[in-house]
Amino acid sequence: MKKETLDIIKQVFHEGIAANELPGGNMMVLHKGQEVFYYEEGFTDEKEDKEVKRDTIFRLYSMSKPVTAAAVMILMERGLVDLFDPVHKFLPGFKNQKVEVDGQVVPVNRDMNLYDLLSMSSGLVYGGDSLAGKGTQDIIQKIDASTKAGSPIGTVEAMDLLGQVPLLFQPGESWEYGASADVLGAVVEVVSGKKFGLFLEDEIFKPLGMKDMTFQLEPHKKSRLTGIDTRNNLGIFTDYEIGFESGGAGLVGTIDDYAKFATMLLSGGCLGETRILKEKTIKYMTGQTLSDKQQKKFDNWQTLAGHSYGNLMRLVVNPNRGGYLLRKGEYGWDGWLGCYFANFPDEELTILVMMQKLDAGTTSLTRRLRNVILAREF
């Protein structure tokens, strides 16, 4: 990248901090798997008592979801699951599910399956005033209470309870962002016979050298964890000494950790000589989109105009509809506190931004940084 471009990126980042858009963070750009830019500035939270460093450990929240999708792809590649397997095959709590229709609770038309979970077309939600939303929040409170009592509910037990909550809509009939990835984490645990976090450690984190990515942060690493000490409305806990390992929001890690995962995806399933997934599996994982009916609901997400969704990630299908510079085929996701990644297969480019700002997702700052980078040629 030219010095002029690098200077503009730094200035935009600096001005974002000065305008209180975020207390601080770091970002990275990789081209063909090689780092071409890294920058850090500011503090890990508003207290300004801990500066952001390259080894700062961030709460990833929903950037956990693509990792969970990769875990499911591993099982699929090995013939251990069929994506049309009903969820109750692995989690009995999902047998004989109910759905709320016009204020009435009725049986589902068909069983929820793994494909529904990967596309967020399951009918599961995170919250809201529906029976689905209230029931999900009740489960979250049970997880919280069990953790405080010193007898935490595990991943499989928690998701079996979730299976008994009425759905927002019939499986496959619409789209709604919700707890689907958490259920998939429990499925991986059942199929593999390992705790979900251990499966990720053995199959993804250790092979890729993602040394700080985890659900259960070791005590000697906590001094590097970002400073936000608030629990969010998803019931994901910040002490990282828990029983429930959230495939939708529970991981922590550094920017270098996630760079290795993103590069693995962009490189067709491998990092150097280490292969995690086959190239054809990666093409499926990063190319699946919603049905026309599901897309109509997803299109209500204004800042994701031009995108579709599949395998727990956004995917650009029509760059001309976006409100910022997009590339057809790019994919990625973000987290509740602002962590963000995007891969651009045609340009062999990766953009990573890490921050911890409450209720952030993809921020205006992140979009502005993208525009600076994507306006240039690679």
Order of alpha helices (4+ residues) and beta strands (2+ residues): alpha-beta-beta-beta-alpha-beta-beta-alpha-alpha-alpha-alpha-alpha-beta-alpha-beta-beta-alpha-alpha-beta-beta-beta-beta-beta-alpha
